[in-house]
Amino acid sequence: MTRRKTRKIRTTTALSCAALATSALLAGCQDDRGARPSSTSETSAAPHGYVEGAEETSEQQSRLVLADAGTGAVGVLDLITEGITPLRRTDGIRELWTDGRFGYLRADDATYAVDSGTWTVDHGDHVHYYRAEIRHVGRIGGQDAARIHSDRAVTAVSSDGGDTELFDRKKLENGTVPRGRALTGSGAGAVVPYKEHLLVVAAGAGRDTVDVRTRGGTPVASLKEPCARARGEAVTRRGVVFGCADGALLVREDNGTFSAEKIPYGEPVGAGERAVGFRHRAGSTTLAATSGDDAVWVLDVTDRAWTRIRTGPVVAANTAGEGAPLLVLGEDGALTAYDIATRKRTARKELLAKGADSAVIEIDTSRAYVNDAAARKIHEIDYNDGLRLARTFPLDFAPTHMVETGR
């Protein structure tokens, strides 16, 4: 991805961001798939990949959704134009999630959706990259929302109490929050839309079952392999991974048939050392999760193998997978790279002030991003070049929470 070296951040509107992107990226660099008619009268049928109201580009359009827990400030940083679009303030922000396009702000009073205006559609043999208007969409759930997962048709919002509401994804993309539809009998776990179905976790009498349902909620199958005390999930190219007390459960689909395979730790693991929250690059099959206070698990889904790396006190971890290093941010504010195969440290960089508890590591195919709330900055790291600091983005608010979109 081409990135400018200037460090000046420009405040702009959503429409001006789109205009900048169009002039910078689309002129002369878009292939035939990216071209679209100025009006539908120019062609009898919309070209492949055409999306109403969006521009298709030749490369991923990465953006960062940022939120300040103290002031309620919310903004979207475009990593190509380096402009930041401010959105409506939201008081009492406690968590921020993403499904690749939308940011979901869990606040004291409710959960709100913001459209980052950038996303990727993967067709397997080729992909499409889009950018559109950045906007605040509205309230999508209560203040007790605990997990949000989406596919191209439905967004599932699960609460702490076990209730799940399903929302029409297309209406969200059009800028409105539709009326949610309750999913009955969903249990107390996550609900993950996958392969035109819903995977319902912690179902059944023993609450260790993953059920497969239609998008309408009709039961299809209960997978035989159990997942005791399920916590944490990730969608990968090879299936959906759920964290279980004894390892991970990989759920796959083949020609309409769903199957589950356990990936055990291979060693005794205490409750406080199990993987409960997975981080990874979108499209990667290598996942990272903290293990207790001083180690990180790496799960290679392709090889069905776990690796535990002792790192010392850890705040955040992530990896791009496929030969890339494991990145770990320590409690001392230092960023460290580890070779996953040897478990050895390969690079270290003093990055944040000590005590950066809210920091996360977002990662893509060439860069990693770390939010520095105390310094009101975002750091862009070239993890393939000895953790070189590639760019720094100064902000006028504290980025307590951060997610990357465009994936």
C-alpha positions as CSV (number, residue, x, y, z in Angstrom):
1,M,0.0,0.0,0.0
2,T,1.3,3.5,-0.9
3,R,1.5,5.8,2.1
4,R,2.6,9.4,2.2
5,K,5.3,10.5,4.6
6,T,3.8,13.7,5.7
7,R,2.7,13.7,9.3
8,K,0.2,16.6,9.2
9,I,-3.3,15.6,10.1
10,R,-6.1,17.4,8.3
11,T,-9.6,17.7,9.8
12,T,-12.2,17.3,7.0
13,T,-15.7,16.2,6.4
14,A,-16.8,12.8,5.2
15,L,-17.5,14.0,1.7
16,S,-14.1,15.8,1.4
17,C,-12.4,12.6,2.5
18,A,-14.1,10.7,-0.3
19,A,-13.2,13.4,-2.8
20,L,-9.6,13.4,-1.8
21,A,-9.5,9.6,-2.1
22,T,-11.1,9.7,-5.5
23,S,-8.7,12.2,-6.9
24,A,-5.6,10.5,-5.4
25,L,-6.4,6.9,-6.0
26,L,-8.8,6.5,-8.9
27,A,-7.2,8.7,-11.5
28,G,-5.1,6.5,-13.7
29,C,-4.7,3.5,-11.3
30,Q,-8.0,1.7,-11.3
31,D,-8.5,-1.4,-13.4
32,D,-11.6,-2.3,-15.4
33,R,-13.4,-3.6,-12.3
34,G,-13.0,-0.3,-10.6
35,A,-14.5,1.8,-13.4
36,R,-18.2,2.5,-13.1
37,P,-20.6,4.5,-15.2
38,S,-21.6,8.0,-14.2
39,S,-25.2,7.0,-14.7
40,T,-27.0,3.8,-15.2
41,S,-28.1,4.9,-18.6
42,E,-24.6,4.3,-19.9
43,T,-24.9,0.5,-19.6
44,S,-27.7,-2.0,-19.6
45,A,-26.4,-3.8,-16.5
46,A,-24.2,-2.7,-13.6
47,P,-20.6,-3.9,-14.0
48,H,-19.3,-6.7,-11.8
49,G,-18.5,-5.3,-8.3
50,Y,-20.6,-2.2,-8.7
51,V,-21.9,-0.8,-5.4
52,E,-24.3,2.1,-5.3
53,G,-22.9,5.1,-3.6
54,A,-19.3,3.7,-3.3
55,E,-16.1,4.0,-5.3
56,E,-14.1,0.9,-6.1
57,T,-10.4,1.2,-5.8
58,S,-7.3,-0.8,-6.8
59,E,-6.0,-1.3,-3.2
60,Q,-7.3,-1.7,0.3
61,Q,-8.6,1.5,1.9
62,S,-7.5,1.3,5.5
63,R,-9.0,3.6,8.1
64,L,-8.9,3.7,11.9
65,V,-12.0,4.3,14.0
66,L,-10.9,6.2,17.2
67,A,-12.7,7.0,20.4
68,D,-11.9,9.0,23.5
69,A,-13.3,7.4,26.6
70,G,-12.9,10.7,28.6
71,T,-14.4,13.3,26.3
72,G,-16.5,11.1,24.0
73,A,-14.8,12.3,20.9
74,V,-15.0,9.9,17.9
75,G,-13.2,10.2,14.7
76,V,-12.1,8.2,11.6
77,L,-8.5,8.5,10.4
78,D,-7.9,7.8,6.7
79,L,-4.5,6.2,6.4
80,I,-4.1,7.1,2.8
81,T,-5.2,10.8,2.8
82,E,-4.2,11.3,6.4
83,G,-7.4,13.2,7.0
84,I,-9.5,12.7,10.1
85,T,-13.3,12.9,10.0
86,P,-14.9,13.8,13.3
87,L,-18.2,12.1,14.2
88,R,-20.9,12.7,16.8
89,R,-19.6,12.7,20.4
90,T,-20.6,9.7,22.4
91,D,-20.3,9.9,26.2
92,G,-19.2,7.0,28.4
93,I,-17.5,4.9,25.7
94,R,-16.3,1.6,27.2
95,E,-15.5,-0.7,24.3
96,L,-15.1,-0.5,20.5
97,W,-15.4,-3.4,18.0
98,T,-15.4,-3.7,14.3
99,D,-16.6,-6.2,11.7
100,G,-14.3,-4.8,9.0
101,R,-16.5,-1.8,8.0
102,F,-18.5,-0.6,10.9
103,G,-17.2,0.5,14.3
104,Y,-19.5,-0.4,17.2
105,L,-19.2,1.9,20.3
106,R,-20.4,0.4,23.6
107,A,-21.3,3.3,25.8
108,D,-23.0,3.8,29.2
109,D,-26.4,4.2,27.7
110,A,-26.4,2.1,24.5
111,T,-24.3,0.7,21.7
112,Y,-23.9,2.8,18.5
113,A,-22.8,2.0,15.0
114,V,-20.5,4.2,12.9
115,D,-19.8,3.5,9.2
116,S,-16.1,4.0,8.5
117,G,-17.0,4.0,4.8
118,T,-14.4,1.4,3.7
119,W,-14.5,-2.3,3.3
120,T,-13.3,-5.3,1.3
121,V,-15.4,-8.0,-0.5
122,D,-13.5,-11.2,-1.0
123,H,-14.7,-13.5,-3.8
124,G,-12.0,-16.1,-3.2
125,D,-10.2,-15.7,-6.6
126,H,-10.3,-11.9,-6.5
127,V,-11.2,-9.1,-4.1
128,H,-12.9,-5.7,-4.4
129,Y,-12.0,-2.6,-2.4
130,Y,-14.5,0.1,-1.7
131,R,-14.6,3.6,0.0
132,A,-17.7,5.7,0.7
133,E,-19.0,8.3,3.0
134,I,-18.1,8.2,6.7
135,R,-21.1,8.7,9.0
136,H,-22.6,8.0,12.4
137,V,-25.4,5.5,11.8
138,G,-27.2,5.2,15.2
139,R,-28.1,3.1,18.1
140,I,-27.9,-0.7,17.4
141,G,-28.1,-2.2,20.9
142,G,-28.3,-1.7,24.6
143,Q,-25.5,-0.8,27.0
144,D,-25.0,-4.5,27.7
145,A,-23.9,-5.5,24.2
146,A,-21.0,-8.0,24.6
147,R,-20.3,-9.4,21.1
148,I,-21.1,-8.2,17.6
149,H,-20.5,-10.3,14.4
150,S,-21.5,-9.8,10.8
151,D,-21.6,-11.3,7.4
152,R,-22.8,-9.6,4.2
153,A,-26.5,-10.1,5.1
154,V,-26.9,-9.9,8.9
155,T,-25.3,-8.4,12.0
156,A,-25.8,-10.2,15.3
157,V,-25.6,-8.3,18.5
158,S,-25.4,-10.5,21.6
159,S,-25.8,-9.1,25.1
160,D,-24.2,-10.0,28.5
161,G,-27.5,-11.6,29.5
162,G,-27.5,-14.0,26.5
163,D,-30.1,-12.2,24.3
164,T,-29.2,-11.8,20.6
165,E,-30.8,-9.4,18.1
166,L,-30.3,-9.8,14.3
167,F,-30.2,-6.7,12.0
168,D,-30.5,-6.4,8.3
169,R,-26.9,-5.6,7.1
170,K,-28.0,-3.9,3.9
171,K,-30.1,-1.3,5.8
172,L,-27.1,-0.6,8.0
173,E,-25.0,0.0,4.9
174,N,-27.7,2.4,3.6
175,G,-27.2,4.5,6.8
176,T,-30.2,3.4,9.0
177,V,-30.5,1.0,11.9
178,P,-33.4,-1.3,11.1
179,R,-35.7,-2.9,13.7
180,G,-33.8,-5.9,15.3
181,R,-35.2,-9.4,15.3
182,A,-34.8,-11.4,18.4
183,L,-33.1,-14.8,18.1
184,T,-34.8,-17.1,20.6
185,G,-32.9,-19.8,22.6
186,S,-29.5,-18.4,21.7
187,G,-27.9,-19.3,25.0
188,A,-25.3,-17.1,26.7
189,G,-22.6,-17.3,24.1
190,A,-21.7,-15.6,20.8
191,V,-23.8,-15.8,17.6
192,V,-21.6,-15.7,14.5
193,P,-23.1,-15.4,11.0
194,Y,-21.1,-17.8,8.8
195,K,-21.8,-19.3,5.3
196,E,-25.4,-18.1,5.2
197,H,-26.1,-19.6,8.6
198,L,-25.7,-18.7,12.2
199,L,-23.3,-20.4,14.6
200,V,-24.8,-20.3,18.1
201,V,-22.4,-21.0,20.9
202,A,-23.0,-22.2,24.4
203,A,-26.3,-23.8,23.4
204,G,-27.9,-27.0,24.6
205,A,-28.5,-28.4,28.1
206,G,-24.8,-28.6,28.9
207,R,-24.0,-25.2,27.4
208,D,-21.0,-26.6,25.6
209,T,-22.6,-27.1,22.2
210,V,-22.3,-25.1,19.0
211,D,-25.6,-25.1,17.1
212,V,-26.0,-24.4,13.4
213,R,-29.2,-22.4,12.4
214,T,-30.6,-20.8,9.4
215,R,-30.5,-17.0,9.3
216,G,-34.2,-17.2,10.3
217,G,-33.3,-19.1,13.5
218,T,-34.4,-22.6,12.5
219,P,-32.1,-25.3,13.9
220,V,-30.1,-27.2,11.3
221,A,-27.6,-29.2,13.3
222,S,-25.8,-29.5,16.7
223,L,-22.1,-30.1,16.2
224,K,-20.8,-33.2,18.0
225,E,-17.5,-31.8,19.2
226,P,-18.1,-29.8,22.4
227,C,-16.6,-26.5,23.4
228,A,-16.7,-26.2,27.2
229,R,-16.8,-22.7,28.7
230,A,-16.6,-21.1,25.2
231,R,-15.0,-17.6,25.2
232,G,-13.5,-15.7,22.3
233,E,-14.1,-16.3,18.6
234,A,-12.5,-15.4,15.3
235,V,-13.6,-15.8,11.6
236,T,-10.8,-17.0,9.4
237,R,-10.5,-18.2,5.8
238,R,-10.4,-21.8,7.1
239,G,-13.5,-21.5,9.3
240,V,-14.6,-20.0,12.6
241,V,-12.4,-20.5,15.7
242,F,-13.9,-20.6,19.2
243,G,-11.9,-20.6,22.4
244,C,-12.7,-23.5,24.7
245,A,-11.4,-24.6,28.1
246,D,-9.3,-27.3,26.5
247,G,-8.1,-25.5,23.3
248,A,-10.0,-24.2,20.3
249,L,-12.9,-25.5,18.2
250,L,-12.6,-25.0,14.4
251,V,-16.0,-25.0,12.6
252,R,-16.0,-25.4,8.9
253,E,-18.6,-25.7,6.1
254,D,-18.3,-27.9,3.0
255,N,-21.1,-28.0,0.4
256,G,-23.7,-27.1,3.0
257,T,-22.4,-29.5,5.7
258,F,-20.9,-28.1,8.9
259,S,-18.2,-29.9,10.9
260,A,-16.2,-29.2,14.0
261,E,-12.6,-30.1,14.9
262,K,-10.9,-29.6,18.3
263,I,-7.4,-28.2,18.4
264,P,-6.2,-29.1,21.9
265,Y,-3.5,-27.2,23.7
266,G,-1.4,-30.3,24.0
267,E,-0.5,-29.5,27.6
268,P,-2.3,-28.8,30.8
269,V,-3.5,-25.2,30.8
270,G,-5.0,-23.5,33.8
271,A,-8.2,-21.3,33.5
272,G,-6.1,-18.1,33.9
273,E,-3.8,-19.1,31.1
274,R,-6.2,-20.1,28.3
275,A,-6.8,-18.1,25.2
276,V,-10.0,-16.1,25.5
277,G,-9.7,-13.2,23.0
278,F,-8.2,-13.6,19.6
279,R,-6.4,-11.0,17.5
280,H,-5.3,-11.4,13.9
281,R,-4.9,-9.8,10.5
282,A,-8.0,-10.0,8.4
283,G,-7.7,-13.0,6.1
284,S,-4.9,-14.6,8.2
285,T,-5.2,-18.0,9.8
286,T,-2.7,-17.2,12.5
287,L,-4.2,-15.9,15.7
288,A,-2.7,-14.3,18.8
289,A,-4.2,-14.3,22.3
290,T,-2.8,-13.3,25.7
291,S,-2.1,-16.2,28.1
292,G,-2.3,-15.0,31.7
293,D,-0.2,-11.9,32.5
294,D,3.1,-12.8,31.0
295,A,2.7,-14.9,27.9
296,V,1.0,-15.1,24.5
297,W,-0.6,-18.0,22.6
298,V,-0.2,-18.2,18.9
299,L,-2.7,-20.5,17.1
300,D,-1.8,-21.7,13.6
301,V,-5.2,-22.8,12.3
302,T,-3.7,-24.3,9.1
303,D,-1.3,-26.5,11.0
304,R,-3.7,-27.0,13.9
305,A,-0.9,-26.1,16.3
306,W,-0.5,-23.9,19.4
307,T,2.7,-22.1,20.4
308,R,3.1,-20.3,23.8
309,I,5.6,-17.6,24.0
310,R,6.7,-16.2,27.3
311,T,6.9,-12.4,26.8
312,G,6.8,-10.8,30.3
313,P,3.9,-8.5,31.3
314,V,1.8,-7.9,28.2
315,V,-0.8,-5.3,27.3
316,A,-1.6,-6.3,23.7
317,A,-0.5,-8.7,21.1
318,N,-1.1,-9.4,17.4
319,T,0.4,-11.0,14.3
320,A,0.0,-10.7,10.6
321,G,0.7,-14.5,10.3
322,E,2.3,-16.3,7.3
323,G,5.9,-15.9,8.5
324,A,5.4,-12.5,10.1
325,P,6.6,-11.8,13.7
326,L,4.4,-11.8,16.8
327,L,4.1,-8.2,18.1
328,V,3.7,-7.7,21.8
329,L,3.2,-4.4,23.7
330,G,4.5,-4.7,27.2
331,E,3.4,-2.9,30.4
332,D,6.5,-0.8,30.1
333,G,5.3,0.6,26.8
334,A,7.9,-1.2,24.7
335,L,6.9,-3.0,21.5
336,T,8.7,-6.3,20.9
337,A,8.8,-8.6,17.9
338,Y,9.2,-12.4,18.3
339,D,10.0,-15.1,15.8
340,I,7.1,-17.5,16.3
341,A,9.0,-20.6,15.2
342,T,11.9,-20.1,17.6
343,R,10.0,-18.0,20.2
344,K,13.0,-15.7,20.3
345,R,12.9,-11.9,20.4
346,T,14.0,-10.3,17.2
347,A,13.5,-6.5,17.8
348,R,12.4,-4.1,20.5
349,K,11.3,-0.5,20.4
350,E,10.5,1.9,23.3
351,L,7.2,3.3,22.1
352,L,4.6,4.4,24.8
353,A,4.7,5.8,28.3
354,K,4.5,3.2,31.0
355,G,1.0,2.2,31.9
356,A,-0.7,2.3,28.5
357,D,-3.4,-0.1,29.5
358,S,-5.8,0.8,26.8
359,A,-3.4,0.3,23.9
360,V,-4.1,-2.3,21.2
361,I,-2.2,-3.4,18.1
362,E,-4.0,-3.3,14.8
363,I,-2.2,-5.0,11.9
364,D,-2.3,-5.4,8.1
365,T,-0.1,-6.8,5.4
366,S,2.7,-4.3,5.9
367,R,2.1,-2.1,8.9
368,A,1.0,-2.2,12.5
369,Y,-0.8,0.6,14.4
370,V,-0.6,1.3,18.1
371,N,-2.8,3.9,19.9
372,D,-1.1,6.2,22.4
373,A,-3.8,7.8,24.4
374,A,-1.5,9.6,26.8
375,A,0.4,11.3,24.0
376,R,-2.7,11.7,21.8
377,K,-1.0,9.9,18.9
378,I,-1.2,6.9,16.6
379,H,2.1,5.2,15.8
380,E,2.5,3.4,12.5
381,I,5.1,0.6,12.7
382,D,6.9,-1.2,9.8
383,Y,7.2,-4.6,11.5
384,N,9.2,-6.0,8.6
385,D,12.0,-3.4,9.1
386,G,13.0,-3.9,12.7
387,L,9.9,-2.1,14.1
388,R,10.8,1.1,12.3
389,L,8.5,4.0,13.2
390,A,7.0,4.8,9.7
391,R,4.6,7.6,10.6
392,T,3.1,9.3,13.7
393,F,-0.4,10.8,13.6
394,P,-0.9,13.5,16.2
395,L,-4.6,14.0,17.3
396,D,-6.6,16.6,19.2
397,F,-8.2,13.9,21.4
398,A,-7.0,10.9,23.3
399,P,-7.4,7.7,21.2
400,T,-8.4,5.4,24.1
401,H,-10.0,2.9,21.7
402,M,-9.0,2.0,18.2
403,V,-10.0,-0.5,15.4
404,E,-8.9,-0.8,11.8
405,T,-11.4,-1.1,9.0
406,G,-11.3,-1.6,5.3
407,R,-10.8,-5.4,5.7
